[in-house]
Amino acid sequence: MSTGRKGEATDGHPSVVLKLSGHTAVIEPDRFTPGSFQLVVDGTPQSQVNIDHPDELFFEYIQRIGHVIDLLGDPHEPITAVHLGAGALTLPRYVEATRPGSRQQVVEIESDLIDLVREVLPWDKRAQLRVRHGDAREVLGKLPAGLRGAVDLVVVDIFSGARTPKHVTSREFFALAAPLLSPRGVLAVNVADGPGLAFARGQAATLSAVFPHVIGFAETQVLKGRRFGNIVFVAAHTPIDLNWIPRLLANGPHPAKVIEGAELKAFMAGSLVATDETSTQSPLPGRTVFQIGH
């Protein structure tokens, strides 16, 4: 059982004070979508799940990662996936719903968060889904040897509150994840940044130092550095099918833009590769961007 203080938030929703971070995690029903729930950690919405329709994705960047999942292999074909950062297991549920029979590993450092989600928003017991507790970087080095070179999808969506810790933003961290990928495998990284995009540009440079093929995509105004938001970077050992690009753009959310090739090089020009010695956590968004009151 969790050693966090589990109980109810002031508004009566299931909650827990997370033992490691001290953040409060709350699961709230979506007022507009019956059967849908939102996980809020430290005032920041982190996941949204529709229990009855797990193939429905809500957050913009999660929808974009969902489009990448849809393009892997043949439609409905089971895949092998590793999710670094659990939240409410939105994407593992999506993979199981759209590609039943997939093998999935989920890594989450906050064990009491998993306990809360398992109790309030249980997932399909038929899913081949294993949850591993621990720091994502440490667990990467302990995954079964059989996963090396066999993983079709690695998702990096790691947050402590509203920020990504610096030890999972470095070249050394991505180098630990790289050997997992199968020849067709991709690494999808959620990067949150604001005007100027200094952090995102550095993450593009860092991924490009580990993987020969990288693309990025997001809402147009975010990529122009005009507002805080999320950029999804996709990295691979083998060329990313350029036929993906029009499909990623067409599938939305709109307006969307993909950067690759010369445009990606221009995007990250002058940015330094983040190492364990120089890496930083992602910037803190203004409280009006993602955070909500209770």
N, C-alpha and C positions, 0 to 999 in steps of 0.2 A: 504494500500500500504506500501511497505517497506520504512523505513527511511534510509536504506543504500544508498550509492551512486551507482546507477546502470548506466551502460554505456557499453563501449567497451574497451577491453584490447588493448594494443599497436598493437597486431596482428589482430585486428578486430573481435575477438570472443566475444560473449555475456559474460558479467562479472558483478560482484557486489562486493563492499567492504562491508563485513559483519559487521553489526552494533556492535554486542557484542564482537567479537574477534578482529576485525580490519583486518582479513585475506581477501585476494582477492580470490573470487571464479570465475572460468572461465569454460565455457563449450566449448570444442574443438571437431571438427569432427575427427574421427579416419582415418588416411590416408590410412590404409590398408583394412578396412572393411566398405564398403558402408552402410550407414544407422546407423552406430555406432558412439557414442559420449562418450567423457571422461570428467568427472568432476574433475577439478584440484583445490585444495584449498591450498593457501600458497605455491605453487610450488609442492605440493604432489598429485599425482593421487589418488583419493578416490573412484571413481565409474566409471564403464563403462556400457553403455546401448546400446543395439541394438533395435531401435524403432520398426523395422519390425519383429524382432524375439526375443522377450523378454525372451524366454526360453533358449537363448544362453548366457552363462556366461563366462567371460574373465579372471578376476583376479583369481590366483591360490586358495587363501583361500575362495573366494566366490564360486568357483566351489565345494570346499569341503563341505561348508555349504549347497550348492544345493543338494549334494548327501545325506546329512542327511535329508533334506526335502523330497527327493524322497522315503526315507525308512519309513516315518511316515504313519502308517495305510495302507490302500489299495491304489494302484496307482490311481491317479486322484481324490481321495476322498477329498472334501473340508476340510480345517482345520481352526482352529482359531489361529492367530499369532499376536504377539506383537513385533515390531521392535524398538529397542532403538538405535537411530542414523539413519538418513534418507539417507544421501548422495543424489544420484540421484534416489533413490527408486529402485535399481537394484533387490534386493531380493523380495520386495513386488510385483513387476511386474512379477518376475519369478513364485511366488506362484500363482498369478492370471492366468498366462498362462498355468501352468501345473496342477493346481487344481482350476478350475473356480468355483466361488461361495464361496470361502473362505472368512472368516471375518478377517479383518486385522486392527490393530491400529499401526500407525507410530508416533514416538515421536522424535521431533527435536527442539533444542533450538534456532537455527538460522532461524528465520522466513523468513528473506530475501533470504536465500538459497532456501527454499521451493518455494518462489515466483519466483525465477529465473528458477528453474527446471520446475515448473508448466507452465511457459511461453514458455520456449525453448523446453522442452522435456515432453509434457503433457502425462499423463497416461490414460489408458482406463477409461472412465467415468462410465462404467458399473461395475467396480470393487467396491466391498464393502470394501472400504478403507478409513479410517478416519485418518487425520493428526492432531496430538495434538502438540501444540507449548509449549515449556518449557523445563526445565532441566529434564533429564531422571529420576533422582532419585526422584525429587519432584513429577513428573507426576505419577510415579509408585504408590504413595500413594493416588492418586486421580482417578485412573481408575475405571470404573463401577464395582460395587460389583459382578455383574453377571459373571465377568471374573475370579474370584477367583476359582481355581480348574477346570477351563474350557479351559485353553490355551494349545494347542498342541506344540507350538513353541514360545520361546522367543529368539530373536537374540540380543546380546549385541555387537555392533560394533560402539563404540563411540570414536570420535577423535575431538580434537581441533587442527587444523593444522595436524601435524604428530604425535601427542602424545595423549594418553588416559588420561583424567583427573583423579586425584587420588581418588576423592570422589565416582567414579564408579568402583573402584577396590577393595573395602574392603568387609569384611565379612558382615557388616551391610547392604551394598548395595545389595549383593546377597541374603541376608535373606529377603529383601523386594520383590525380584522377585520370590522367591521360592514358595510362596502360590498361585501364578497364575497357576502353572502347573497342568494339568490334570493327571490322573494316567499314561497315556502313554506319557505325555508331556516331552519335553527336552528343556534345556537351552543351546544355542550355543554361545560361547564367542570367539571373535577374539582377540588374544594376539600377539602383535608385540614385538620382542626382538632380541637381538644380541648375540655374543659370550659369553659363560658362562651361559646364560639363567637364570640369577638370578631373574629377574622379572617374567618370565614364570613359574619358579619353585614355586615362591611364590604364583602366581595365582592358580596353581594346588592345593597347600596346602589350600588356602583360599576357593576354591570351594569345596574341600573335607571336610572342616569343616562345610559346610552347606548342602551338598548333599551326600548321601551314595554311589552314583554311578557316577563315572567320568571316561572319557577316553579322550585322546588327540591324534591328528593326524596332520601330516604336511609332508613337503618334508624332506627326510632323513637327508640331511646335516644341515637343520635348527634344527632338533631335536638333532643332535649331537653337536649343539652349534658352528658350523663352519662358519656360516654366518648369517647376519641379515635376518629375515623373519617373517612369520606369523604361529602361531600354533592355531588350532581350538580345544577348549575344549568343550566337550559335557557332561552335567550334568543332572541327573534325580533322582527322588525319588524312582523309581523302577528299577530293573536290566535292563541294556541296553542289548538288544538282541545281543549275541555274533556272530550271523549270519551276523550282520551288518559289522563286521570287514573285512572279505574277500571281501565283496562288496565295502566297502570304499577303500580298497587297489586296487582292480581291476579297479575301475572307474577313478582313477588318480586324478590330474595330477601325473605323475611318475617322479622319484621314490618317493614312499610314505611309511610311517610307522605309525602304531597305537601303542600307549602305554596304557596299562590298567593293573589292578591287581597289582601283585608284581613289575612289571616293572615301573608302575606309582608311586608306593610307593618309589622305589629306586630313581626315577627321582626327587621327591620332598623332599627326605630325608634331614633333617636339615634345611629346609626352614620354616620360620615363617609365621603364618597366618596374613594377612594384616588386620588391624582394622582401624577405622576412625582416630585413633591417630597415627598409624604407616604407613599407606598406602602411596604409592608414585605414581606419574604418570609414564607412560611407558617411556622407554628410547628414546632419540632422535636418529633417524637413521642418518648415514652420508648422506650428501646431494647427494652423488652419488648412494645411494641405491634406494630411491623411487622418489626423487625430480627431476624435469625436468626444463629446461630453456625455456624461451619464445623468 
